[in-house]
Amino acid sequence: MPNRKPTSFDIAYRAGVSQATVSRALRDSPLVNADTRKRIREIAAELNYQVDRSASSLRSGNTRTLALLLFEDAPDAASPINPFFLQMLGSITRECSARDYDLLVSMQRPGEDWYARYEEAHRADGLILLGYGDYVDSHPTLERLCENGAHWVLWGPSLEFGRASYVGCDNRLGGYRATQHLLDNGRQRLAFVGNKVAGQAPEFADRYAGYRKATMAAGLDGGSSTQVTAENSEGSGRQAVKTLLDEGFEPDGLVCASDLIALGALQELKTRKLSVPGTISVMGFDDIEAAAYGNPPLSTMRQDVILAGANLVDLVVRQIEHDEYESQVMEPELIVRASCGA
C-alpha cells in the first residue's frame, strides 16, 4: 500500500491539539503561543508536511500573494529599471518568502487602473507600490483603495489622505546632512542637481529643502548657491552639470538628488578634466551598488533597502491580518567615499 501523504490531522494527533490550532500555528498566528507553534512546526517538518496552498486559500478567502507594482520612471521600453528599486526588490522577495507569501511583480504606469486588476480581482491580498513621483495621476485610485479598505503600502512620499500608509526616508534630513558635510569640508560654492518642484518630484524636493536649510544657515547667498534641474538618470545628471558649467557657475561642491544623477555628473566632470574631489566634491543619494564603484567612488546618503523592503512587507501583512500598524520614516546614513575627499 503506497504511503499516505500526512495531513494536518496527523500533526494535531502527534501534538495533542486540535486541527484548527495546527492551521493557525502553520500560519504563524499569534493566537497560538510560541512554544506550541514551534512544536507543531517541528512535527510538520518530521512528517514532511506541505501546506496545500490552494485549499488553504479557498478556506480563508486569501491568496497569500502580494503584488509589487513598480511604476516606470519613463515610458521608453529601453529605459533601465532604477537600480535602487532592484535592490529593494531582493529584500521584499526574501521577506515575503520568510512569511510564506508569494510575490507577483508587475510594471505599471501611474494612470492605469491597477487596483481593479489585483486586489479587487482577488489576485493578491495586498499591494506594495514603488516608484518616484508624487502619484498625482494615481490619487483617485489611491483614494479608492482607502475607501474600499484595501491593504496597501507605498514607498516614498507621505500621503495626507484616508488611511494611506507608507514607508519612506527622511529626505529633508538627508539633504541637510549631505550639504552640511560639504560645508564642513570647506566647500563654499554649491549647486543642487535635481528637480526641486514638489508637485513633480516630492522626494527630490524634500532633499532640496534640506540643502537650502544648510546653505541658508551657512550664509551662502544667491551667488554662492544654485540649483539645476535633472531627472533621475545618469544622462540627465550629466546634461545638467554641462548646462551649469556652460552658464558660467563654477561650483566646488555638488549635492545630487540621487546616485544616478551624481554618476552622470562625475562623467561630465571627467570629460572637462575637473578634479574630483580636488576641485569639486560630489555627493549622491541612495547608495545604489554602483555608487561604490564610481570614478572616484561616490559619497552618498544611504537608504537602507534591506530594512525598507522588510518594513514594506511587514506593514501590508499587518493590514491583511488586521493588526496594529503605522507609517514609518527611516533615517538616512552618511557614507563618505573618495568623491568628497574626507
C-alpha positions in Angstrom: 0.0 0.0 0.0 1.5 3.3 -1.0 2.5 5.8 1.7 -0.3 8.2 2.6 0.5 11.9 2.5 0.5 13.4 6.0 -2.4 15.7 6.9 -2.9 18.5 9.5 -4.9 15.9 11.5 -1.8 13.7 11.8 0.1 16.7 13.2 -2.8 17.5 15.5 -2.8 14.0 16.9 1.0 14.0 17.5 0.9 17.4 19.1 -2.2 16.8 21.2 -4.0 19.8 19.9 -7.0 20.5 17.6 -6.6 20.6 13.8 -7.7 24.3 13.9 -4.8 25.0 16.2 -2.4 23.3 13.7 -3.8 25.5 10.9 -3.3 28.7 13.0 0.2 27.7 14.1 1.3 27.0 10.5 0.0 30.5 9.6 2.1 31.8 12.4 -1.0 33.1 14.1 -0.3 35.0 17.5 -3.5 33.2 18.8 -1.2 30.1 19.3 1.6 30.6 21.9 5.2 30.5 20.6 6.1 27.1 22.2 3.1 25.4 20.7 3.8 26.9 17.3 7.4 25.7 17.5 6.4 22.2 18.4 3.8 22.0 15.6 6.3 23.2 13.0 8.8 20.6 14.2 6.3 17.8 13.9 5.3 19.1 10.4 9.0 19.1 9.4 9.4 15.5 10.7 6.4 14.3 8.7 7.5 16.3 5.6 4.1 18.0 5.7 3.4 20.6 3.0 0.6 23.1 3.3 -1.9 22.8 0.4 -1.9 26.5 -0.6 -4.9 26.1 -3.0 -7.1 24.5 -0.3 -5.9 27.0 2.3 -6.7 29.9 0.0 -10.2 28.6 -0.7 -10.9 28.2 3.0 -9.6 31.6 4.1 -10.5 33.6 1.0 -6.9 34.8 0.9 -4.4 34.1 -1.9 -1.3 34.5 0.3 0.1 36.6 -2.5 1.3 40.2 -2.5 1.5 42.3 -5.7 4.5 44.6 -6.1 3.7 47.3 -8.6 6.7 49.1 -10.0 5.9 52.4 -11.7 8.1 53.3 -14.6 10.2 56.5 -14.4 9.9 56.8 -18.2 7.6 55.2 -20.8 10.5 54.3 -23.0 10.8 50.4 -23.0 14.5 50.7 -23.4 14.9 52.7 -20.2 16.6 50.7 -17.4 14.8 50.0 -14.2 16.1 52.2 -11.3 18.8 50.0 -9.6 17.6 51.3 -6.2 14.3 49.5 -6.7 16.1 46.4 -7.9 18.0 46.2 -4.6 14.8 46.7 -2.7 13.0 44.0 -4.7 15.5 41.5 -3.4 14.7 42.4 0.2 10.9 42.3 -0.4 11.2 38.9 -2.1 13.1 37.4 0.8 10.7 38.9 3.4 7.7 37.5 1.5 9.3 34.1 1.4 10.0 34.2 5.2 6.3 35.0 5.8 5.1 32.3 3.4 3.7 34.8 0.8 4.2 34.6 -2.9 5.1 37.8 -4.7 3.7 39.0 -8.0 5.8 41.7 -9.7 4.4 43.9 -12.4 5.5 47.1 -14.2 2.8 49.8 -14.2 2.0 53.3 -15.5 0.7 55.7 -12.8 -2.6 56.5 -14.7 -3.6 52.8 -15.1 -6.4 51.2 -13.1 -4.1 48.6 -11.5 -6.2 48.2 -8.4 -9.0 46.6 -10.4 -6.5 44.0 -11.8 -5.0 43.0 -8.5 -6.7 43.1 -5.0 -10.1 43.9 -6.3 -9.9 40.9 -8.7 -8.6 38.7 -5.8 -5.2 38.1 -7.4 -3.4 39.5 -4.4 -4.2 40.1 -0.7 -2.2 43.4 -0.6 -0.3 45.8 -2.8 3.2 47.3 -2.5 3.8 50.4 -4.6 7.3 51.5 -5.7 8.3 54.4 -7.9 9.5 58.0 -7.9 6.8 60.7 -8.3 4.0 62.2 -6.3 1.3 59.9 -7.8 -0.8 62.9 -8.8 -2.3 60.9 -11.7 -3.0 57.9 -9.3 -4.6 59.9 -6.5 -8.1 58.8 -7.5 -7.1 55.2 -7.4 -5.3 55.6 -4.1 -8.3 57.2 -2.6 -10.4 54.3 -3.9 -8.0 51.9 -2.1 -8.6 53.8 1.2 -12.4 53.9 0.7 -12.6 50.2 -0.1 -10.4 49.1 2.8 -7.7 47.7 0.6 -4.4 46.6 2.0 -1.6 48.6 0.5 1.6 50.5 1.3 3.7 53.0 -0.7 7.4 53.5 -0.7 8.4 57.2 -0.8 6.5 60.4 -0.2 4.0 60.7 2.7 0.3 60.9 1.7 -2.1 63.0 3.6 -5.5 61.4 3.0 -7.5 58.5 4.3 -5.6 55.6 5.8 -2.8 55.9 3.4 0.3 54.1 4.6 3.9 54.4 3.6 7.5 53.6 4.4 9.9 56.3 3.4 13.2 58.1 4.1 13.6 61.4 5.9 14.7 63.2 2.7 15.0 66.6 4.2 17.3 65.4 6.9 19.3 63.5 4.2 19.6 66.6 2.0 20.7 68.7 5.0 23.4 66.3 6.2 24.7 65.8 2.7 25.1 69.6 2.3 26.5 70.1 5.7 29.2 67.5 5.1 30.4 69.6 2.1 30.2 72.8 4.1 32.2 71.2 6.9 34.9 70.3 4.4 35.3 73.9 3.3 33.1 73.9 0.2 31.5 77.4 -0.3 30.1 77.4 -3.9 27.4 74.7 -4.0 24.8 73.5 -6.5 21.9 71.2 -6.0 21.4 68.9 -9.0 17.8 67.6 -9.3 14.2 68.6 -9.6 13.0 70.9 -6.8 9.3 71.0 -7.7 7.3 69.2 -5.1 4.4 68.7 -7.5 6.7 66.7 -9.8 9.2 65.0 -7.6 8.4 65.3 -3.9 11.3 63.2 -2.6 13.8 65.3 -4.6 12.0 68.5 -3.5 12.5 67.4 0.2 16.2 66.8 -0.4 16.4 70.3 -1.9 14.6 71.7 1.1 17.3 70.1 3.3 20.0 71.5 1.1 18.5 75.0 1.3 18.3 74.8 5.1 22.0 74.1 5.3 23.1 76.7 2.8 21.0 79.4 4.3 22.3 78.6 7.8 25.8 78.9 6.4 25.0 82.3 5.0 25.6 81.4 1.3 23.9 84.0 -0.9 22.4 83.6 -4.4 25.9 83.9 -6.0 27.3 81.0 -3.9 24.4 78.5 -4.2 22.3 77.5 -7.1 20.1 74.7 -8.4 19.8 72.9 -11.8 17.0 70.5 -12.7 17.8 66.9 -13.5 15.6 63.8 -13.8 16.6 60.5 -12.2 19.1 59.2 -14.7 22.9 59.4 -15.5 22.2 61.1 -18.8 20.1 63.8 -17.2 22.7 64.4 -14.5 25.5 64.8 -17.0 23.5 67.2 -19.1 22.5 69.3 -16.0 26.1 69.7 -15.0 27.1 70.6 -18.5 24.4 73.3 -18.5 25.6 74.5 -15.1 29.2 74.9 -16.2 28.3 76.3 -19.6 26.3 79.1 -17.9 29.5 80.1 -16.0 28.7 78.8 -12.5 31.9 77.3 -11.0 30.9 75.1 -8.0 33.3 73.5 -5.6 30.6 71.1 -4.4 27.6 69.3 -6.0 24.7 67.9 -3.9 22.9 65.5 -6.3 19.3 64.3 -5.7 20.2 60.7 -6.5 23.2 58.5 -7.2 22.3 58.1 -10.8 22.4 61.9 -11.2 25.7 62.0 -9.4 27.3 59.3 -11.5 26.3 61.3 -14.6 27.8 64.4 -13.0 31.1 62.6 -12.5 31.2 61.6 -16.2 30.8 65.3 -17.3 33.4 66.5 -14.8 35.9 63.9 -16.0 35.3 65.0 -19.6 36.1 68.5 -18.6 39.2 67.3 -16.7 37.9 68.8 -13.4 39.4 67.0 -10.5 37.1 65.2 -8.1 37.4 65.9 -5.2 40.4 68.2 -5.7 38.3 70.9 -7.5 34.8 69.7 -6.9 33.3 67.4 -4.3 30.3 65.3 -5.4 27.6 63.9 -3.1 24.8 61.5 -4.2 21.7 60.0 -2.5 20.5 56.3 -2.2 23.8 54.3 -2.1 23.0 52.1 -5.0 25.5 49.3 -5.6 27.2 51.2 -8.5 28.0 54.2 -6.1 30.9 52.3 -4.5 32.4 51.7 -8.0 32.2 55.2 -9.4 35.3 57.0 -10.6 36.0 58.0 -7.9 33.8 56.1 -5.5 30.7 58.2 -4.7 29.9 59.7 -1.3 26.2 59.4 -0.7 23.3 59.2 1.7 22.4 55.6 2.2 18.8 54.5 2.3 18.7 51.0 4.0 17.0 49.0 1.3 17.1 45.8 3.3 15.2 47.3 6.2 12.9 49.2 3.8 11.8 46.1 2.0 11.2 44.2 5.2 9.2 47.1 6.6 7.0 47.4 3.5 6.1 43.7 3.7 5.5 43.9 7.4 3.2 46.9 7.1 1.0 45.4 4.4 0.8 42.0 6.1 -0.2 43.7 9.4 -3.1 45.3 7.4 -4.1 41.9 6.0 -4.1 40.3 9.4 -5.9 43.3 11.0 -3.0 44.1 13.3 -1.9 47.5 14.5 0.4 49.4 12.1 1.7 52.8 11.4 3.6 54.5 8.6 7.4 54.6 9.0 10.1 57.2 8.2 13.7 55.9 8.1 16.8 58.0 8.8 19.4 58.0 6.0 23.1 57.4 6.8 26.0 59.5 5.5 28.5 57.3 3.6 31.8 59.1 2.9 33.9 57.9 -0.1 36.6 59.4 -2.3 34.3 61.8 -4.3 34.2 64.1 -1.2 37.8 63.5 -0.1 37.1 63.1 3.6 
